[in-house]
């Protein structure tokens, strides 16, 4: 696994109040990650994802416990839940282990889909 010591992409914390505006306005590729404080896999994702060389401009984190509206709209059933957004277009969910090659391939596959409107 390609892992670097420092964050190599920008990170943003989003909420129910600003998720749509940010995702619609941000240029390039955003990886939207729903997490929760009590989730061990989410803690691992928070630690590892910023260090991976992924084909994204930024990581957008949203706390599922505090943002039920976004959780419902995005249909989040398990955590962490990852979604790809590019230039305001929704490219769908990413199903992958948190390993750089597998996750990068999953992001590229999502980007090959026709974008939809944000949920």
C-alpha positions in Angstrom: 0.0 0.0 0.0 1.4 3.4 -1.0 1.3 5.5 2.1 2.8 8.9 2.8 3.5 10.5 6.2 1.5 13.7 5.6 -1.8 14.5 4.1 -1.5 14.9 0.3 -5.0 16.2 -0.4 -7.2 18.9 1.1 -9.8 17.9 3.7 -13.1 19.6 4.5 -15.7 18.9 7.2 -19.2 19.2 5.8 -22.6 19.3 7.5 -26.3 19.1 6.6 -26.2 22.9 6.2 -23.3 23.2 3.7 -22.9 19.8 2.0 -24.9 20.7 -1.2 -23.4 24.2 -1.6 -19.9 23.0 -1.2 -20.2 19.9 -3.5 -21.9 21.9 -6.2 -19.3 24.7 -6.1 -16.1 22.8 -5.6 -14.1 22.1 -8.9 -12.6 18.8 -9.6 -13.1 15.4 -7.8 -14.3 15.2 -4.2 -14.4 11.9 -2.3 -17.3 12.3 0.2 -16.8 10.1 3.3 -19.5 9.5 5.9 -18.0 8.4 9.2 -19.0 8.2 12.9 -17.0 8.7 16.1 -17.7 5.2 17.5 -16.8 3.4 14.3 -13.3 1.7 14.3 -13.2 1.4 10.5 -14.1 5.1 10.3 -11.1 6.0 12.6 -8.9 3.9 10.3 -10.3 5.8 7.2 -9.6 9.2 8.8 -6.1 8.1 9.5 -5.3 6.4 6.2 -7.2 8.2 3.4 -5.4 11.5 3.7 -2.1 9.8 3.1 -3.1 7.8 0.0 -2.3 9.0 -3.6 -5.9 8.9 -4.9 -7.2 10.6 -8.0 -9.1 13.2 -6.0 -8.6 16.9 -5.2 -10.1 16.7 -1.8 -11.7 14.5 0.9 -15.0 15.7 2.3 -15.8 14.3 5.7 -19.3 14.2 7.2 -20.2 12.9 10.6 -23.2 10.6 10.1 -24.2 10.9 13.7 -24.7 14.7 13.5 -26.0 14.9 9.9 -29.0 12.7 9.6 -30.4 14.6 6.6 -27.4 13.9 4.4 -27.3 10.3 5.6 -30.9 9.8 4.5 -30.4 11.5 1.2 -27.3 9.5 0.3 -28.8 6.2 1.5 -26.0 5.5 3.9 -26.4 2.1 5.5 -22.8 1.2 6.6 -19.8 3.2 7.6 -17.6 4.4 6.4 -19.5 5.2 3.2 -17.7 6.7 0.2 -19.1 8.7 -2.7 -17.6 10.4 -5.7 -18.6 13.9 -6.8 -16.9 15.8 -9.7 -17.7 19.4 -10.6 -21.1 19.2 -8.8 -22.1 15.9 -10.5 -22.8 12.8 -8.5 -20.9 9.7 -9.7 -22.2 7.3 -7.1 -21.0 5.2 -4.3 -17.5 3.6 -4.1 -17.3 0.0 -2.8 -13.7 -0.7 -2.0 -11.2 -1.7 0.7 -9.2 1.2 1.9 -6.1 0.2 -0.1 -4.6 2.7 -2.5 -4.8 0.7 -5.8 -8.2 -0.8 -5.2 -9.7 2.5 -4.0 -8.1 4.5 -6.8 -9.5 2.0 -9.4 -13.0 2.3 -7.8 -12.9 6.1 -7.9 -11.8 6.0 -11.6 -14.6 3.5 -12.3 -17.2 5.8 -10.6 -15.9 8.7 -12.7 -16.5 6.8 -15.9 -20.2 6.8 -15.1 -22.6 9.5 -16.4 -23.0 12.0 -13.5 -26.3 12.6 -11.9 -27.7 15.4 -9.7 -26.7 15.3 -6.1 -29.1 13.3 -3.9 
